[in-house]
């Protein structure tokens, strides 16, 4: 009986007036609040995961450099030492990193050169599996690989000749001499992060060493481990293993500002969007209170027909909880639908508006990432349901306490 009357009150606004409208606004508020919370947390989780994958995929979880000189002459011995001492290490990549000026098609710009062997480049899946033009087979001698954004901005394609100019030159006993050389573009890669696709040039290690004056040397060693979350432990052991001669820096410190900004933005957005749900909760209280006032005579009649206070409480509790449950469920479905297809939705909106809604230069990445954390989704749903159920208690209790004699006298 209680559920039947509750459904009648929900489906018919007759006699409820403004309370019926407020109830619908409560429902829509909960839908939008839950949906936006799920979408925002999924996108922010996706940002963090995608940034971590790109940054670690290019730089490694840990980077080791020589703290007392620009190069590491015994890098092969150091590599073997690290591999044999720390089992969590999956890959070690020695390389040379220097800045040069690239000149092509009448344009010049500064780029960062990574000198790396072909076998080590093959192990860097982020690059080796995202070569858009050309092939790794040609990566030797005077052949280099560049990012797609760099190729587009300088109008370079595979097979083109480019000139690299080393401003500082080579230091010799007779002084510093500028150096330049001509290279051929063997391939173009796209890792999906604007900073790398626009600024990184890859050169074979055996070519980079004499070009930069680092014969049989590397400037840094990149280390990849099994899990990014255990990087602090590995970094600590590496520091103890290598001593004061080397500087050991992990991804948590080298890019701390980026990841800290993502976490702070996620927390702030979650707090702000939670207010939407809270406003909807207050609307439930207001709507049920007004509904109670408009149904005072109905409640009195029900009481005189034998309905108990508990039955009246159940009726209005069913009404409020139904708004909360269906609103949360609809918001859950809408939030998951958008968060799992957000990049497709972005492309549709861009096609309709004719504008770029997600600039790579601003947001670092080439597409909107989304990663749904099911524990967070469950927390959002539980948060909404608990608040909705609590919100129904006061107006439901108020309705059950109405004196039928006094109500019929009015």
C-alpha positions in Angstrom: 0.0 0.0 0.0 2.8 2.4 1.0 4.7 1.9 -2.3 1.5 2.2 -4.4 0.6 5.6 -2.8 4.2 6.8 -3.2 4.2 5.9 -6.9 0.9 7.9 -7.3 2.4 10.9 -5.7 5.6 10.7 -7.8 3.8 10.1 -11.2 1.1 12.7 -10.7 1.8 16.4 -9.8 -1.9 17.1 -9.2 -2.3 19.0 -6.0 1.4 19.1 -5.4 2.1 22.3 -7.3 5.5 23.7 -6.9 6.6 20.7 -4.8 6.3 18.5 -7.9 8.6 20.9 -9.9 11.2 21.0 -7.1 11.2 17.2 -7.0 12.0 17.1 -10.7 14.8 19.6 -10.2 16.1 17.4 -7.4 16.2 14.4 -9.7 18.0 16.4 -12.5 20.4 17.8 -10.0 21.4 14.4 -8.7 21.7 13.1 -12.3 24.0 16.0 -13.3 26.0 15.9 -10.1 26.8 12.2 -10.2 27.4 12.2 -13.9 29.8 15.2 -13.8 31.7 13.7 -10.8 32.2 10.4 -12.7 33.3 12.2 -15.9 35.7 14.6 -14.2 37.4 11.9 -12.0 37.7 9.6 -15.0 39.3 12.3 -17.1 41.7 13.4 -14.4 42.7 9.8 -13.7 43.2 9.4 -17.5 45.4 12.5 -17.6 47.6 11.2 -14.8 47.9 7.7 -16.3 48.5 9.0 -19.8 51.1 11.6 -18.7 52.9 8.9 -16.7 52.9 6.5 -19.6 54.3 9.1 -22.0 56.8 10.6 -19.6 58.1 7.2 -18.3 58.0 5.8 -21.8 60.4 8.5 -23.1 62.5 9.1 -20.0 62.3 6.0 -18.0 61.2 5.6 -14.3 64.6 6.7 -13.1 67.4 8.7 -14.8 71.0 8.4 -13.7 73.6 11.2 -14.5 77.1 11.9 -13.5 77.1 14.5 -10.8 80.8 15.5 -11.2 81.3 15.5 -15.0 79.1 15.7 -18.2 79.7 12.2 -19.3 79.7 8.6 -18.0 82.7 6.8 -19.5 82.1 3.4 -17.7 78.4 3.3 -18.5 78.5 -0.3 -19.7 79.9 -1.5 -16.4 77.3 0.6 -14.5 74.5 -0.9 -16.6 75.6 -4.4 -15.8 76.0 -3.6 -12.2 72.5 -2.2 -11.9 70.9 -5.1 -13.8 72.6 -7.7 -11.6 71.8 -5.9 -8.3 68.2 -4.8 -8.6 65.8 -7.4 -9.9 62.9 -4.9 -10.4 64.8 -3.3 -13.3 63.4 -4.5 -16.6 65.4 -2.3 -19.0 68.4 0.0 -18.9 69.0 2.5 -21.7 72.3 4.5 -21.9 72.1 7.5 -24.1 73.4 10.9 -25.0 71.2 14.0 -24.7 72.2 17.3 -26.1 70.5 20.4 -27.6 71.3 21.4 -31.2 69.9 23.7 -33.9 68.1 21.9 -36.7 68.1 23.6 -40.1 65.7 22.5 -42.9 63.8 24.1 -45.7 65.1 27.6 -44.8 63.9 27.3 -41.2 66.0 26.8 -38.0 64.9 25.8 -34.5 66.3 24.2 -31.4 65.7 20.5 -30.8 66.8 17.9 -28.3 68.9 15.1 -29.6 68.7 11.6 -28.0 71.6 9.4 -29.0 70.4 5.8 -28.6 71.3 2.4 -30.0 68.9 0.7 -32.3 68.4 -2.3 -29.9 67.6 0.1 -27.0 65.3 2.1 -29.2 63.5 -1.1 -30.1 62.9 -1.8 -26.4 61.3 1.7 -26.0 57.8 0.6 -27.1 56.4 4.0 -26.9 58.5 5.0 -29.9 59.2 1.8 -31.7 55.5 0.9 -31.9 54.5 4.4 -33.0 56.6 5.0 -36.0 54.3 6.6 -38.6 56.6 6.8 -41.5 59.9 5.0 -42.3 61.3 2.1 -40.4 63.8 1.2 -37.6 65.8 -0.8 -40.2 67.2 2.4 -41.6 68.2 3.8 -38.1 72.0 3.7 -38.5 75.0 5.9 -39.4 73.7 9.3 -40.6 70.0 8.5 -40.4 67.8 10.0 -37.7 64.2 9.9 -36.6 62.1 12.9 -35.7 58.7 13.5 -34.1 55.6 14.1 -36.3 54.9 17.6 -35.0 58.5 18.6 -35.8 58.2 17.1 -39.3 54.9 19.0 -39.9 56.2 22.4 -38.6 59.4 22.2 -40.7 57.8 20.5 -43.7 60.2 17.5 -43.4 59.4 14.0 -44.7 61.3 10.7 -44.8 64.3 10.8 -47.1 64.9 14.5 -46.6 68.3 15.9 -45.7 68.6 18.1 -42.6 71.5 19.9 -41.0 72.3 19.8 -37.3 74.4 22.6 -35.9 76.1 22.3 -32.5 76.4 25.9 -31.2 78.8 25.1 -28.4 80.9 23.1 -30.7 83.6 20.6 -29.7 86.1 21.5 -27.0 89.7 20.7 -28.0 93.1 21.7 -26.6 93.1 24.5 -29.1 89.7 25.9 -28.0 86.0 25.4 -28.9 85.0 24.9 -32.5 81.4 24.9 -33.8 80.3 21.7 -35.5 77.6 20.9 -38.1 76.7 17.8 -40.1 74.1 16.6 -42.6 71.7 13.8 -41.7 68.9 12.0 -43.5 65.4 11.5 -41.9 64.8 7.7 -41.7 61.5 7.8 -39.9 58.8 9.9 -38.2 57.3 8.8 -34.9 54.2 10.0 -33.0 54.0 9.3 -29.2 50.9 11.4 -28.7 52.5 14.0 -26.4 53.1 17.4 -28.1 56.3 18.2 -26.2 58.0 15.1 -27.4 56.6 14.9 -30.9 57.7 18.5 -31.5 61.1 18.7 -29.9 62.8 15.2 -29.9 65.2 14.0 -32.5 66.7 10.4 -32.3 70.2 9.7 -33.5 72.1 6.4 -33.5 74.4 6.1 -30.4 77.4 5.3 -32.6 76.9 8.5 -34.5 76.0 10.7 -31.6 79.2 9.9 -29.6 81.7 11.3 -32.1 79.3 14.1 -33.2 79.0 15.5 -29.6 82.6 14.5 -28.6 81.5 11.8 -26.2 83.6 8.9 -27.5 82.6 5.7 -25.7 80.5 7.7 -23.3 76.9 8.4 -22.4 75.4 11.5 -20.7 72.6 9.6 -18.9 71.2 6.2 -18.2 67.4 5.6 -18.3 66.1 2.8 -16.1 62.7 1.1 -16.5 61.2 -0.9 -13.7 58.2 -3.2 -13.2 55.9 -0.8 -11.4 55.9 3.0 -11.3 54.6 2.9 -7.7 57.8 1.1 -6.4 60.1 3.7 -7.9 61.0 5.3 -4.5 62.4 2.0 -3.2 64.4 1.4 -6.4 65.8 5.0 -6.4 66.9 4.6 -2.8 68.8 1.4 -3.6 70.3 2.8 -6.7 71.6 5.8 -4.8 73.3 3.4 -2.3 74.7 1.2 -5.0 76.2 4.0 -7.2 77.4 6.4 -4.5 77.9 10.2 -4.5 79.4 10.2 -8.0 76.0 9.8 -9.6 72.7 11.8 -9.4 69.7 9.5 -9.3 66.3 11.2 -10.1 63.0 9.4 -10.5 59.8 10.5 -12.3 58.2 11.7 -9.0 60.8 14.4 -8.7 61.6 15.3 -12.3 58.0 16.0 -13.2 56.5 16.6 -9.7 54.9 19.9 -10.7 52.8 18.4 -13.5 51.5 15.5 -11.4 50.9 17.7 -8.4 48.9 20.1 -10.5 46.7 17.2 -11.9 46.0 15.9 -8.3 45.2 19.3 -7.0 42.9 20.1 -9.9 41.1 16.7 -9.5 40.5 17.3 -5.8 39.3 20.8 -6.3 36.9 19.8 -9.1 35.6 16.9 -7.1 34.9 19.3 -4.2 33.1 21.8 -6.4 31.0 19.3 -8.2 30.0 17.6 -5.0 28.2 20.9 -4.2 25.8 20.1 -7.1 24.8 16.9 -5.4 24.4 18.7 -2.0 22.1 21.3 -3.7 20.0 18.5 -5.1 19.8 16.9 -1.6 18.5 20.2 -0.2 16.0 20.3 -3.0 14.8 16.8 -2.0 14.2 18.1 1.6 12.4 21.2 0.3 10.3 19.3 -2.2 9.2 16.6 0.3 8.4 19.2 2.9 6.2 21.1 0.5 4.6 17.9 -0.7 3.9 17.0 2.9 2.2 20.4 3.5 0.1 20.0 0.3 -0.9 16.4 1.2 -1.9 17.1 4.9 -5.6 16.3 4.4 -4.6 13.1 2.5 -2.4 12.0 5.3 -5.2 12.7 7.9 -7.6 10.6 5.9 -5.2 7.8 5.6 -4.6 7.9 9.4 -8.3 7.8 10.1 -8.6 4.8 7.7 -6.1 2.9 9.9 -2.7 3.8 8.4 0.0 3.9 11.1 2.6 6.6 11.6 5.2 4.1 10.3 3.1 3.6 7.1 3.0 7.4 6.5 6.8 7.6 7.1 7.4 4.8 4.6 5.3 6.5 1.9 7.4 9.7 2.1 10.6 7.8 2.6 9.8 5.8 -0.6 9.2 9.1 -2.5 12.5 10.7 -1.4 14.6 7.5 -1.8 13.1 6.8 -5.3 14.2 10.3 -6.4 17.7 9.6 -5.0 18.0 6.1 -6.3 16.8 6.7 -9.8 18.7 10.0 -10.0 21.9 8.3 -8.9 21.3 5.4 -11.3 20.6 7.7 -14.3 23.7 9.8 -13.4 25.8 6.7 -13.1 24.7 5.5 -16.6 25.2 9.0 -18.2 28.6 9.5 -16.5 29.9 6.1 -17.7 28.6 6.6 -21.2 30.3 9.9 -21.5 33.6 9.0 -19.8 34.0 5.8 -21.8 33.4 7.7 -25.1 34.6 11.2 -24.3 37.2 11.4 -27.2 34.5 10.3 -29.7 32.2 13.0 -28.3 35.0 15.6 -28.6 35.5 14.7 -32.3 31.8 15.0 -33.0 31.6 18.4 -31.2 34.7 19.6 -33.1 33.1 18.5 -36.4 29.9 20.4 -35.5 31.7 23.6 -34.3 34.6 23.6 -36.7 37.1 24.4 -33.9 39.7 22.5 -31.9 38.4 21.9 -28.4 41.5 20.1 -27.1 44.7 21.8 -28.3 47.8 19.7 -27.9 50.0 22.7 -27.3 47.9 23.5 -24.2 47.0 20.1 -22.8 50.2 18.2 -23.8 48.3 15.2 -25.2 46.8 14.6 -28.6 43.5 13.1 -27.3 41.3 13.4 -24.2 42.3 10.5 -21.9 39.8 8.7 -19.7 40.4 6.1 -17.1 37.5 4.9 -15.0 38.4 3.9 -11.4 35.6 1.6 -10.3 36.3 2.2 -6.6 35.9 5.9 -7.1 32.7 5.4 -9.1 31.4 3.2 -6.2 32.3 5.9 -3.7 30.5 8.6 -5.7 27.3 6.4 -6.0 27.5 5.5 -2.3 28.0 9.2 -1.4 24.9 10.2 -3.4 22.7 7.4 -2.1 23.5 7.9 1.5 22.9 11.6 1.4 19.6 11.1 -0.5 18.4 8.6 2.1 19.4 10.9 5.0 17.6 13.8 3.3 14.3 12.0 3.2 14.3 11.2 7.0 13.3 14.7 8.2 10.3 15.4 5.9 9.1 11.7 6.2 9.3 12.0 10.0 7.4 15.3 9.8 4.7 13.7 7.7 4.3 10.8 10.1 3.8 13.1 13.0 0.9 15.0 11.5 -2.2 14.9 13.9 -5.2 13.8 11.8 -7.7 15.6 14.0 -5.9 18.9 13.7 -5.4 18.4 9.9 -9.1 17.7 9.2 -10.2 20.8 11.2 -8.2 23.1 8.9 
